[in-house]
């Protein structure tokens, strides 16, 4: 299974933490690609565990801030 498939299932199921984790790994860290093996996510979670939480929380805040700013811009 690819990371893209896991991401699509996370979106469909509303698993926001997994969505942010995948986006952070793919877009911020560039540690994996969407076409990579989903086991890469498992590896990262097993290796770093709860140490990822502050990074994911920071990424979530930045994404939400960008959304608020983009919604406030006049058309």
Residue pairs with C-beta under 8 A, 6 or more apart in sequence:
1 37
1 38
2 34
2 35
2 36
2 37
2 38
3 22
3 26
3 32
3 33
3 34
3 35
3 36
3 37
3 38
3 40
3 41
4 34
4 35
5 38
6 18
6 22
6 38
6 41
7 18
7 19
7 22
7 34
9 15
10 18
10 19
10 22
11 19
17 56
20 56
20 59
20 60
20 63
21 41
21 45
21 52
21 56
22 41
23 59
23 63
24 55
24 56
24 59
25 31
25 32
25 40
25 41
25 44
26 32
26 33
26 34
28 59
31 40
31 44
32 40
32 41
32 44
44 52
45 52
